[in-house]
Amino acid sequence: MAETSEISGSLVPLARRDAMILLEAGYLWLDMGQFDKAREIFAGAALLMPRSEVPQLALGSLEFAQGRHDKALQAYRAAQRLAPNSALPRAHVGEALLFMGKVPEALKELKAAIDLDADGDGGRLARALIDAKEAGALPPPSAKK
């Protein structure tokens, strides 16, 4: 039997390679704008891997890509609860908050991501978002609440 994945935390034995292929398929659908198909894949992955933050991050990315920042934030917060010491969920929480116009709260999350892992993916994303905000490259908060 294939080695189970440390990424999966799966309910059924799931090889790391299989978990990666499943999630990659969802991202391919997302990239093609096939949001319903991507949602099915990511939701299935979340059910198969309930202790992994990775499918929750994917669900957040799906919502974010559709401009549903509030729903993206919910998924990113779920990922954050699953991996409280991981910088990547925290950086994505900060990203969603920035796009929702909640700048002070966003900056707090982004700085925490950098503190957790400045040189990792989460820390680099957080730094890039802070730099973009400071440069005025991010859109201003929308008038909708």
N, C-alpha and C positions, 0 to 999 in steps of 0.2 A: 504494500500500500504506500502511496505517496506520503511524504512528510506533510503534516498539517502546518498551516501557516501561522506565524506569530502575528500577522496582520489580521487574520480572520476572526479569531475568537469564535469560531463557528459552532453551530449546533450539530452539524454533521461534519465528518472528516472532509476537509476542503484543502487541497494542495495550494500552496502559495501561487503557483503558476495559474491554476484555475481561477483563483480569486482575482488575480491581475487581469486575466483575459476577460472575465465577467465585467469588471469595472471599466476596462478599456473599451469594450463593446458599448457600454453606456455613454462614454465620452465621445465615441465616434458618432452615435446617434445625436448627441447634444451638438457636436460640431456641425452636423448636417441640418440642424434646426428641427429635427424630429423629436420634439420635446416629450410627447406622450410615450414614445418607445424608450427614450432615455429614462423617463420616470419609472417605467416598469422594471427596467434593469436595475436601477439604483435602489428602488424599493425592495426588490427581491434580494439584492445583496445585503441590504440592511436587515432583512429578516433572517438571512442565512448567517450573518455575522453581527449579532446583536451587541457584542462587546467591543466592536471595532468602531473607531471614529471615522474611518475612511469612507464608508458608504454615506454617512451623514454629511461629510464634507462634499461629496459628490451631489447629494440632494440639494445642498446649499448652493453649489455652483449652478445647478440647473435653474433654481429659482432666481438667482442673481442674474443669469443670462437673459431671463425674461423680464427683468426690471422689477421683480417682486422682492424688494429688499427686506421687507418685514418677514416674509416667509423664509428667505435665505437666512436671516438672523436666527430664526427658530431652529433651523437645521444646524447652523454653526454652533449655536448654544448647546444643542444635543451632543454634537461632537466634542465640545469643550467639557461637558460633564463626563463623557466617556474617557477623555484623556486630559485631565486637568493640568498636567505638567508638560503638555505639548504646546509648542509655540504656534504651530500652524493653525489649529482651530481658533486660537486667540487672535491671530492676525486677520483671519477671515471675519471674525466677529467685528473687529475694528473697521475692516473694509465696509461691511454692511452698514455699520453705524455712521461712517463718513458719508455714504451715499444717502443715508436717511437724514442727514443734516445734524446729527448729534455729535458734534465735533469734540467737545470736552470728554465725553464718554469714550469716543472712538480713540482719541489720543491716549487715554489711560490704558485701553486694551492693547494698542499697538506698542506702547512703551513696555508693557508687561511681556509681550511676545519677544521683544528684543532682549529683555532681561533674562528670559528663559533660555534663549538659544540665538544669540546675535548672529552667528555664522551659518545657521541652518536655514532651511527653506522659509520657515515662519518668520524668523528674524529678518531675513532679507526682504520678504514681502512687506513686512511692517515698516522697515526703513524706506522702501520704495514708495509706499503709500504716504508716509510722513513727508518725504521729499516732494512728492507730487502735490500734496496739499499746500505745502509751503511755497511752491512755485506757482500756485494758482492753476494747476493743470486739471484738477478735479472739478466737476461741475458744482455750482453752488447748490445749497439745499433747495429742493423744490417747494413750491408754495403749497402743495398738497400735504396734508397731515393724515 
